[in-house]
Amino acid sequence: MTRAALLCAPVAAISLGGCGSVSADSYGLGHGDANYDALKAASERCAASGGAIRVRKGADTRDLANYDCVIGKAR
């Protein structure tokens, strides 16, 4: 493998890793207890980016990992 290919391979893997996301600007909230305070803080951060918190369809609402900050056209 050439040096250029070795340098580009990780970049390609990272770029392709986001293909399953809601939109380019949207993001998951990470793991943790989805209590009132955590959801309120996440909602405020998300709103500051022009987004809104949405629970994933059919997901358990007790874990923050099941919520996304949906920004832009995905809303």
C-alpha positions as CSV (number, residue, x, y, z in Angstrom):
1,M,0.0,0.0,0.0
2,T,1.3,3.4,-0.8
3,R,1.9,6.1,1.7
4,A,-1.0,8.2,0.3
5,A,-3.4,5.3,0.6
6,L,-2.3,4.6,4.2
7,L,-3.0,8.3,5.1
8,C,-6.4,8.4,3.3
9,A,-7.8,5.1,4.5
10,P,-8.7,6.4,8.0
11,V,-10.2,9.6,6.6
12,A,-12.4,7.5,4.3
13,A,-13.5,5.3,7.1
14,I,-14.5,8.2,9.3
15,S,-16.3,9.9,6.4
16,L,-18.3,6.8,5.7
17,G,-19.1,6.2,9.4
18,G,-21.6,9.0,9.4
19,C,-23.8,7.6,6.6
20,G,-26.4,6.2,9.0
21,S,-26.9,9.5,10.8
22,V,-30.1,11.6,10.6
23,S,-28.3,14.6,8.8
24,A,-24.9,16.1,8.6
25,D,-25.5,18.5,11.5
26,S,-27.7,16.2,13.7
27,Y,-26.1,14.2,16.5
28,G,-26.9,11.7,19.2
29,L,-26.9,12.6,22.8
30,G,-24.6,9.9,24.1
31,H,-25.3,7.4,26.9
32,G,-26.7,8.3,30.3
33,D,-29.9,8.5,32.3
34,A,-32.5,10.4,30.3
35,N,-33.9,12.3,33.4
36,Y,-35.5,15.7,33.4
37,D,-32.3,17.7,34.0
38,A,-30.3,15.8,31.3
39,L,-33.0,16.2,28.7
40,K,-33.5,19.9,29.6
41,A,-29.8,20.6,29.3
42,A,-29.5,18.7,26.0
43,S,-32.6,20.4,24.6
44,E,-31.1,23.8,25.4
45,R,-27.8,22.9,23.7
46,C,-29.7,21.5,20.7
47,A,-32.0,24.5,20.4
48,A,-28.9,26.8,20.4
49,S,-27.8,25.0,17.2
50,G,-31.3,25.4,15.7
51,G,-32.4,21.9,16.4
52,A,-34.9,19.9,18.4
53,I,-34.6,16.8,20.5
54,R,-36.3,13.7,19.1
55,V,-36.6,10.2,20.5
56,R,-35.7,7.4,18.0
57,K,-38.8,5.5,16.8
58,G,-39.5,2.5,19.0
59,A,-36.6,3.3,21.4
60,D,-36.5,3.1,25.2
61,T,-36.9,6.6,26.4
62,R,-34.8,6.0,29.6
63,D,-31.4,6.2,27.9
64,L,-30.0,9.4,26.3
65,A,-28.5,7.3,23.5
66,N,-32.0,6.9,22.1
67,Y,-32.4,10.6,21.5
68,D,-31.0,12.8,18.7
69,C,-30.6,16.5,18.3
70,V,-32.2,16.9,14.8
71,I,-31.0,20.0,13.0
72,G,-32.0,21.3,9.6
73,K,-34.0,19.4,6.9
74,A,-34.2,16.3,9.0
75,R,-36.6,18.0,11.4
